[in-house]
Amino acid sequence: MAKDDSSRVEEVAREDLVMFINACLSSTGQREFYDDNYGQKVSLSFLHDYILGNYRLLYCRTLAAGINHFNQIQIILKLLETGKETKPENRWEENRLITETLHRLPSHRAWNLLLQIRKRHINNRRARAIVRDYLASRGERLEFDAVKYRSKLQAIATHHHLKLEKELNSFLFRHWQKSFATELFEKFRQGYYSASAIYNLPYTIAEGLAIKHKIPRDIFLARIENQMTVNEKLRLQGSAEKAGIAIAIEPHRLSLTKLALYILSLSPDIRQQRRDELHHGMENSARAALKHSHLELGRVAIVCDRSYSSYGSSEKRRRPLGIALALHYLISVCAREYQAFWTVPTPDSLLVTPYGQTDLATPLLSALIWQPELVIIVSDGWENDPPAATSELLRVYRQKLDPQAKTSIIHCNPVFNPDDLTLKRLSPFIPTVGLRDAEDLPVVLGFARFADGSATLSELEDYLANRVKQLLKIR
C-alpha cells in the first residue's frame, strides 16, 4: 500500500472512532428537540455495527472512554452476541472490560442488560459465566435485588439454568407454602396478601402491589414516600403534584446534572424563594462531582445556549439547558477566574429558562474580549440568529487574531444529530465533543484534542489503551 493510501486509511479510522465516541458521549437513542427517537436509534445502531465490524478491539476499549451507560450496554450486548469473532489474544481484555463495566453500572441498568441477554437469545458459555459472576458479586444485596427485580431475576435464572440458593429459588418461583426466614422475602409475601404491609417494601415493588390491592394513587404516594429513592422522588414530581401530594426532594442527595434539571423544573418564583438553598446545593454538588477528577482550570469563559431549543424534548426535558447550568457551577468551582455568557443575558443563572432564538456570536464575542485561556460553548449547534455567524467569527479570530490558538475553544454539544451520524458543529476551526452530563467534563476535555483532528490514530489508540489500564488497574 502506498504511503498516501496508508495515511488516508489511518485518517478515516481516526475520524470513524472520534465520530463513534462522540455519539456515545451524547446520545441515548431518545427524542431530541429537532429529531425523533426512531432516527436516533437507527443511526446509533448503524454506528455500533460499523465500528464493531471494522475496529473490534477499539470498539471494546471504548467501554473505558467515559461514554454513557446506554452505549456501554449496547457495546456489551454486541460483544457477547459476536463472541466467536474475538481474537484469542484479545479475549482476556474483552472479558475483563465487559465484567468491570457491568459491575460499575447502576443496578437497575445492570439487570436490564442481563434481561436483554435473554431477550436476544444470547446463551453462550461466556455470557453464562458473566451472568453467574455478576449474581455472585451481589452478595447480600441479591436479596434486595430479588425483591425489586423479581421478574427479571426469575427470567435470567431460567434462561441460564442457574442454580440458586434454596430459599431464593422458592421466592422467585412462588413456592410460598410457609413464611420465609429472609426478612425481606417475608415482607414481600405479606405485602402480596395484605394492603397494609406493602409500605415496608421498596417503592417500585409496592407500586405493583398497590394496583393489585386497588389502593388510590394519592393515598399510596403519601404513605410510600419514605421508601422512595432520590431518583424515584425526582421522577414522580409531576404525577405526585397531579395527585395533590408534595414529595420532598433533598437537593444534597442529587448528582450535579440531576439537581440542575430539578431546579429548572421549579417555577421561577419558587427558585427565587429557595435561591440560597439551591445555590449552595449546586456548589456542593459541583465540588462532589470533582472529588476524584482533580480538575483545575485557569481563566475560563463559558458561552451558554438558552434558546428555545434548549428545552429539549418530552423524553429529555430541559436537558440541554440543565447541562449548561450544571457546567456553569462546575467550572465556577474549579477555575481560577470564571465568567458565564448566556445567549440572552440573565441576572441570575438559577432563574434561567429556555428563551428566544440562538445567537451565539454575540456572547462569544463578549467572552473573547474578556481574554480567557479557555472558552467552552454549550449548545446543540443549531444557530439561527443569524445562521453561521459564529462560524465566521471563529474563522476571523483563528486566522487573524489568534492564529497560534493561544485561547482554547471547545464546543460541547449535548445533542446527537442522526442525519449525518455526528454532532452538529459550529465551526471547522474548533473541536465539537459530545456531553450528556456535566460531570463528564474532565473526560470530554481530555478527548477534545482528538475531535479537532490534530492528534493521530496512534495517539487515539494510546489514549484508549491508557483508559483501559486505568479502568482495570493494570500497571
N, C-alpha and C positions, 0 to 999 in steps of 0.2 A: 504494500500500500504506500502510495506517495506521501511525502511529509505533509503536504497541504490537505490531502484527504484524511490523514490521521488526525490532524489538528481540528478539522471540521467535525469528525466523529466525536472527539472529546468535547468540543463546544456544544454539540447537540445534546450529548449526555448530561453535561453540566446544566444546560437550560431545562432539560426534562426534569432533573432532580430538584432544581430550585422551584420550578413550577409546581411539582408534586408536594414538596414540603410546605410551600406557601399555602396550597389548598388545604393541607392537613392542619395547618395552624389556624385557619379561619373558618372553614366550612364544616357544618354538621348535617348537611342534607336537608335543612329546614328552610321554610319560606323566608324570603327577604323582601325588602320594600319594592324592588324592581323585578324580582324573579320568584316563580313558584317553587314548591319543594320538589316537584317531579323533575324539572330541569336540573336542579341542584344534585339530586341523587343520581340521575343518569350520567351527568358529566363527571361526578366524583367516582362513580363505579368504573367508568371507562378509564380514568386516570390510574386507579388502583390496578386494574388488569394490565394496562400498558406498562407501567413501571415494574410490576411483578414479573411480567413476561420477559422483559429486557434487562433488568438490573436486580435480580432476586436478592443478592447479598445486601446491596444498598437499600433495597426496599425493606428488608428485615431490620437493618440498622436504623431506619427512620424511627423505629419504636423508641430509640434513645434520644431523639432530637427535640423532645419537649412538645410534641404535637398533642392535639386534644384527644380526649377519651374516645369520642366517636370513631375517629380514624385509627386509633390504636386497636380498637375492637375489630374493625374491618380488616386490618393487616393480619391480626392473629387468625381470624377465620380463614382468610385466603391462604395463609401459610399452612394451616392444618389441612385444608382441602387439597393442597398440592404437594404434600409431604414427599411424594416419590421423586419430585424434581429437585429436592435438596441435594447438593453435592456432599459427599461423605465428609470432606474436610471442613464444611460449614455447619454440619448438623449440631455439634455441641453448642456453638454460639447461638444458633437459631433457637434451640430448645431453651437455653438459658434466658434469652431475651423474651421469649413468649411467657415463660414461667414468671420471671421477675415483673413483667408488665402486668400480667394477670393479677398477681398478688398485690400490686400497688393500686389497682383500680378500686374505686368505692364499691362496697359490697353489692349494692343493687345493680351496678353495671357489670360486675363480675358474674353474678348469677344470670343476668340476661345473656351474657356472652356464652356461658355454658349451655343455656337453653337453646341458643342459636345453633350450637354444635349439633344438638339433637334434631332441630328442625331442618338442618341442611344435610342430615343423614351422614354426618362425619363420624365414622366409628372405627378408625384405625388404631393401632397399638399406641401410637404417640398421643393421640387425643385422649384415650382412656387413661393413660399414665398421668397426663396433665390434670385431668378432672379428679382423679384419685388423690393426687398430691395436694390439690387445692382444698379438698374436703379435709384431708388430714391436717393441713396447716391452720384450719379454723379453730381447732381445739375446743375450748368451752363455748366459744362463740357460735359453734354449729347448732347448739340448742336454740339459740335465738333465731338463727337463720332458718332452722327447720319450721319455726312458727311463722316467721314473717314471709318466707319464700316457700311455703309448704308445697304448693302445686308444682313449682319449678324444680325443687329438690326431688320430689317424687318422680317427675318425668325424667330427670337426669339420671337418677339411680336406676330406673327401669331400662333406659337406653343403653347404659354402660354396664349393666349387670353387676352393680356394686354391692358388696357385702357390708351391710350396715349393722351397727350395734343393735341388740335385740329390741330395746325399748324405743329407739329412734325408728326402727323399721315398723314397729307396731303403731306408732303415732302417725307416720306418713301414710300408711296403707289402711288406716281406720280399724285397727283391731283394738276397740275401746271397751272391752268387756268389763274392765275394772279401772280403778284410778291409777295414775302414773306416779312413779317415785320422783321423776323430774318435775320440779315445781312449775316451770313454765308450760310444760306439756299439760299438766293438770289444770292450770288456769285456762288454757285454751279449751280443754274438754268441758269444763264448767261453763265457759262462755258460750259454747256451742248450744248448750241446753238452757242456759239462764241468761236473760237480758241484762240483769243487774251485774253479772260477772264480767261482761265484756270490757268494762272500763279499767281492768287490770292488765289489758293487752296492748301491744303496740297499735298505733292509730290505723295503719294500713290493714291489719288483721281485723281489728274491731269494726272497721267500716263495713266490711262484707257481712259480718255477723249482725250489725245494726240493721242492715237491709233485710236480712233473714228474719229478725225479730220485729220488723216494721216499726222501728223507733224513729220518730220525727227528726228531721235533719237538724233543726235548731237545738233541740234537747241534746242530741248526740254530740254536736260540736261543742256545746257549752261544757259538757261533762268530760269529754275526752281530751281537752286541751293539754292537760299535764302529761299526756302520753305521746304528744306530738314531738317530732324532731324540729330543729330550726328550719330546715328546708321545707318540711310539710306545712309549718305555720306560714311561711312565706308564700307557698303555692296556693294556700287556701284563703288568702286575704279577701279575694273577690267574692267567693261563694259564701264566706262567713258573713261579710257585710250584707249580702242579699238576705241571709237568714236572720239578720239583726243581731249578730254576735260579733263582739270585738275581740280578736285574738291578739294577745300582746306579743310583740316582737322584741327580742333583746339584741340591739344593734351590735354589741361587742362579741356576739357569737357568730356573726356572719362574716364570710370572706369579703375582701375589698370590693370586687365587682358585684357580688350579690347585694352587698349593703348599698352600693351606688344605685342599683336597679330598684331596691326597696324605697330609697329616698325619692327617686323620680316617680314612683307610683303614688306618692303622697301629694296632696294639693299644695300649691304654693303657700297658702295660709298656714297649714299645719307645719310645713317646713320652716316657716318663719317663726312660729311659736316654739318649735323644738330645735332652733338653729344651733345653739351651743352644744346640746347633747349630740346632735347628728354630726356636727363639725368635729368634735373630739372623737366620736366613734370612727369617722373616716380616717382621721390622723392615726389613731391606734391600729386600725386595720391595715393601713399602709405600712406602718412600721413592722407589724407582724408578717406581712407579705414579703418583706425584705430581710427577714430574720436570718435566712440561710443563704441568701444570694450575695450579701455584702456589696451591693451596687452603690457606687459613689460617682456622682457626676459633677461637672463644673458649672458653667454658666449655660443654662438651658431655657429655651423658649418652646412652648407647645402651642400649636395652632389647632383649635378645636372646632369641628364642624357641628353646628347645632341647627342646621337647616331642617326642613320638614321631613326629609327622608331619614333623618337620624331617629325617627320614631320606630324604624324597623318594620316588623310585621306582627301579625296576630300570634305567631309562634315564638318570635324573638322580640317581644315588646320593649321598645326603648333601648335595646341593647347597644347599638352604635353610640348613642348619647351616654349611656351608662359607662361604657368603656372610656369615653373621653373624660367624664367626670372622675372616674377612678384613677385614670392616668394623671389627671391634674393633681390629685392628692399624693399619688405615689411618687411623682417626680419632685413635688414640693418638699418631701422629707428626705430625699437622697441627693438633691442638687445643692451646690454651694450658693448659687444665685438662680432665681427662677421667676418666670413671668408667663402668664397664660393669655392668649389672644383668641377670642371667640369670633365666629363669623358674624354674629350680631352681639355687640358688647353687652355685658351683663354686670351689674354692680356686685352681685354675689353669685358665685358659681353654684351654690347649693339650691338656688331658686331657678336654675336654668330649665328651659323647656324647648322642645322642637319648634323652630320658627323660621319662616322665610325661605328665600332662595339660597343657593350655595355660592357665596362669594368668598373664595379662599385667598384670592390675590391681595385683597386689602389687609386682612390680618397678617398674612405672610410678610407683606412689605413692612408693616409695623414691627414685626418680630425681627426682621433682618436689620432694620435701623437700630434696634437695641443692641446689635452686635453680639449675639450669643456664640458659644462654641458648638452647640448642638441645637438643631431645630427638629422637633417631632411634629409632623402633621397627622392628625387623626381624622380620617374622612373616608367615606365609601367611594370617593373618586368621581362622583357624578357632578362635576362643576357646570353651572349653567348661568352664572350672573357676573360677567359674560362667560361663555364657553371658552376653554383653553387659555384663559388669562393667566392662570398660574404657570402653565407650561411656558408661555412666552416670558414671563417674569423670571423664571428659573433659568431659561436659556441665556438671557441677557446677564443675569447675575453670575452664572458659571463661566460664561465666555469673556465677559468684560470686567467684572468687579472682583470675582473670586476664582480665577482660573486654576489656582492651586488647591482649591477645595479646603481652605483652612476652616471654614464653617461646615460641619457635617449636617446634612439634611436628610431625614428619613421619613417616608410616607408609611404610616401604619394603617392598613385597611382591614376593618373587621368583617368585610363582606366579600364572599367569593362570587365571581362572575362566571356563570355556567356557559355563556355563549362562546367564549374563547378559552375556557378551561383555566383561567388565571384570575388575578386580581386587577381591577381597573386601575390603570396607572395615571398619575397626574402629569408626569414628565419623564422623558428618557434620561434626564440629567440627574435624577435621584433614584435610589432604590425603593421599591414598594414591597412591603412584607406583610404577611397575614398576622392578625392578632385577634384572638377570641376573648381572652381575659386579660385585664390589666396586669395581673400577677405574672404573666408570661413575658413582660418587657425585657428582663435580663436575657432570656433565650432569644428573643427577637433581635435585640441589639447585637448579640453575638453572631446571628445568622445574616444580618443586613449586608455584610461585605460580600456575601455570595450573590445576593439579589441584584447588586449593581453591576455585576459582570466583571469586576476587577480581579476576582480570585479564579484559580484554575480548577479543573476537575480533580486533580490530585489533592489540592488543598481542601476541597469539599469532602473527598473521601477520608482524608486525615481527620477532618473535623468530626465526621460521623464515627470514625473508629475511636477517637478520644471520648466522645459522648458514651459509647458502648462501655469503654473501660471504666468511666465514672459510674455508670449505672450498675454494672456488675462488680464494681470494686476490684478491678483487675489491676495489678501493679505492672 
